[in-house]
């Protein structure tokens, strides 16, 4: 008859030995998942260990990574041939050693000219993806958690990460508009509100052949019946000198009007 205490001790020892090969990795942004760096055969991997709603998030992320890769967008590779003594589910991915756009845009030593070039590069990438999404009504090409911590500059390419979340917005066009307005707001809250006009001009330029997408941003943000109440609620953001989506949309509305009359 096996001694239960000894079995547990042996199992714990094996796990500790295996985990000793994994180095804890802490992203700059809070997350519900745990991350580890895995070194194997002179290669570095990132291990994502799902916690909350684990199976659902794991399945969604794996599906989205595969779909975005097949659709021609830069995402980390993932691998199915790793067996780690971690509780399932976990996902082993390519480790991207570049910096996130959040790190670059918040770095005061980086020139604004370089930041604006990256913003234009990002907008062009988003324009292509959003055009494809709108043509096919494909919500799988809309990022559910679009923030600058989830975009990594690696080998001069923009890689998208963190696909585990589901959107609370169920209307496709509203979901599309929200991704764009959220992205612009987060950019400006890092590089500074004084760049609002220049940033939104780059946005319009990048979406020149699909301006109807930007009109959706105006429609679902500024054109809402309840916008006055939401704008009043945004005053709290102004106390902290943060750009609100209504300020962004008002500039966008003006630029779209100028573009139409030119």
PARO-547918 format. One line per field, with one value per residue (C-alpha): x, y, z; residue in one letter. Coordinates in steps of 0.05 Angstrom, whole numbers. Example, Ala and Ser with C-alpha at 12.3 -4.5 7.8 and 13.67 -1.06 7.14 Angstrom:
BEGIN
east = [246:273]
north = [-90:-21]
up = [156:143]
code = [A:S]
***
This chain:
BEGIN
east = [0:28:41:0:47:107:71:53:124:153:103:119:193:185:144:194:251:214:193:264:277:224:241:183:168:128:96:91:16:-26:-54:-94:-44:25:85:151:213:235:306:313:362:392:324:280:205:149:102:33:-2:-77:-113:-182:-231:-170:-196:-238:-182:-131:-175:-192:-119:-94:-150:-137:-61:-70:-123:-83:-21:-59:-89:-20:-10:49:37:82:89:62:83:44:103:123:105:115:95:47:-27:-63:-76:-13:14:86:101:158:192:194:252:230:198:124:97:77:150:173:120:130:206:223:291:257:245:174:190:207:144:101:133:114:44:37:64:13:-45:-27:-26:-93:-124:-107:-135:-198:-212:-208:-251:-305:-307:-320:-355:-300:-298:-239:-194:-214:-168:-209:-157:-123:-72:1:26:-2:38:113:164:207:256:224:155:94:72:4:-3:-54:-116:-146:-202:-272:-304:-364:-387:-428:-445:-391:-385:-386:-331:-290:-300:-282:-215:-195:-218:-186:-121:-118:-135:-80:-29:-44:-45:28:58:17:-49:-10:-2:-76:-84:-21:-39:-110:-84:-40:-102:-142:-84:-76:-151:-158:-188:-233:-258:-325:-289:-271:-342:-362:-316:-353:-421:-412:-375:-398:-463:-496:-558:-528:-462:-473:-477:-415:-377:-394:-369:-304:-288:-255:-203:-189:-170:-111:-96:-119:-146:-218:-247:-295:-238:-207:-272:-286:-218:-231:-299:-267:-213:-263:-304:-242:-223:-292:-290:-219]
north = [0:68:121:181:230:202:203:276:293:258:293:361:348:331:394:437:407:421:491:508:508:562:633:677:733:795:835:910:905:867:801:743:693:672:677:640:641:573:560:497:476:546:576:620:609:644:600:628:592:608:617:650:616:578:529:582:633:582:557:628:651:590:597:671:665:612:653:719:682:650:718:749:787:783:743:698:625:574:502:439:392:415:375:415:394:452:443:450:493:529:554:554:611:645:695:764:803:871:928:942:1006:1027:1024:1061:1116:1129:1134:1208:1194:1169:1225:1245:1239:1165:1155:1186:1140:1081:1107:1113:1043:1018:1054:1026:956:967:997:934:889:929:933:858:850:897:865:796:819:781:796:748:802:853:853:848:882:933:970:988:935:883:907:891:920:860:859:922:889:901:837:831:790:773:744:709:760:763:829:853:891:844:890:880:952:980:931:955:1028:1016:985:1046:1098:1060:1054:1128:1148:1104:1130:1203:1190:1167:1215:1276:1311:1364:1311:1299:1335:1305:1235:1238:1266:1204:1161:1193:1187:1113:1099:1143:1085:1062:1127:1094:1057:1123:1148:1088:1113:1180:1148:1102:1152:1222:1207:1171:1201:1193:1226:1287:1244:1205:1269:1295:1230:1239:1301:1256:1238:1312:1321:1276:1310:1248:1252:1228:1191:1249:1298:1249:1239:1314:1324:1264:1292:1358:1323:1279:1341:1376:1314:1311:1385:1381]
up = [0:-21:32:11:44:6:-60:-51:-31:-93:-138:-107:-116:-190:-201:-164:-205:-270:-250:-233:-308:-317:-299:-278:-327:-307:-363:-353:-353:-302:-327:-300:-328:-303:-350:-352:-395:-418:-445:-486:-540:-541:-557:-513:-506:-469:-429:-414:-357:-357:-291:-294:-342:-365:-417:-451:-454:-477:-534:-557:-557:-595:-646:-656:-662:-716:-753:-752:-776:-833:-850:-859:-793:-747:-684:-642:-664:-615:-604:-586:-575:-505:-443:-379:-310:-303:-294:-360:-398:-417:-484:-506:-554:-590:-544:-576:-547:-573:-535:-531:-562:-492:-471:-533:-530:-456:-464:-464:-496:-559:-610:-627:-701:-690:-649:-703:-755:-712:-704:-780:-788:-737:-770:-839:-809:-775:-838:-878:-824:-812:-887:-891:-829:-856:-925:-894:-830:-795:-721:-712:-741:-688:-627:-563:-519:-562:-521:-533:-484:-533:-593:-596:-644:-662:-721:-748:-751:-706:-672:-637:-573:-519:-553:-493:-480:-508:-524:-485:-548:-591:-650:-703:-729:-658:-639:-698:-681:-608:-625:-665:-615:-557:-594:-611:-539:-511:-560:-542:-468:-475:-526:-503:-522:-561:-615:-624:-690:-720:-697:-723:-789:-796:-781:-836:-884:-869:-879:-942:-983:-926:-894:-880:-824:-791:-800:-757:-702:-704:-707:-648:-604:-618:-652:-594:-563:-494:-513:-468:-406:-427:-441:-372:-343:-381:-340:-289:-342:-354:-281:-296:-362:-401:-472:-477:-537:-548:-558:-607:-645:-650:-683:-728:-747:-767:-808:-845:-862:-889:-929:-960:-981:-1009]
code = [X:X:X:X:X:X:X:X:X:X:X:X:X:X:X:X:X:X:X:X:X:X:X:X:X:X:X:X:X:X:X:X:X:X:X:X:X:X:X:X:X:X:X:X:X:X:X:X:X:X:X:X:X:X:X:X:X:X:X:X:X:X:X:X:X:X:X:X:X:X:X:X:X:X:X:X:X:X:X:X:X:X:X:X:X:X:X:X:X:X:X:X:X:X:X:X:X:X:X:X:X:X:X:X:X:X:X:X:X:X:X:X:X:X:X:X:X:X:X:X:X:X:X:X:X:X:X:X:X:X:X:X:X:X:X:X:X:X:X:X:X:X:X:X:X:X:X:X:X:X:X:X:X:X:X:X:X:X:X:X:X:X:X:X:X:X:X:X:X:X:X:X:X:X:X:X:X:X:X:X:X:X:X:X:X:X:X:X:X:X:X:X:X:X:X:X:X:X:X:X:X:X:X:X:X:X:X:X:X:X:X:X:X:X:X:X:X:X:X:X:X:X:X:X:X:X:X:X:X:X:X:X:X:X:X:X:X:X:X:X:X:X:X:X:X:X:X:X:X:X:X:X:X:X:X:X:X:X:X:X:X:X]
***
